[in-house]
Amino acid sequence: MTAASDFVSYIEKLIYSWMRTLILLGSILVPCFLILDHIVIPNELFSQFLIYRFISTALLVIQYAVLRFTKPGKFSFSMGISQQ
């Protein structure tokens, strides 16, 4: 391996690590904003926002699991990670 490929590998691992951190943070904060929804949103629409928050949190948890159990590769773009 050359220094350039070592650097690319390091950057890919760093991006994956930060993506996992940000997704985990999002999966914690998105449900927390339900409190604000309860204050701001009319009661008739609260159940609809509850469903939206649940779906978005579930998608974040799925994305976290995929990132947690995969390694950077040529299909990383499917997770929103660009490779140059």
ABEGO torsion letter per residue (X at the ends): XBAAAAAAAAAAAAAAAAAAAAAAAAAAAAAAAAAAAAAABBAAAAAAAAAAAAAAAAAAAAAAAAAAABBBBAAAAAAGBBBX
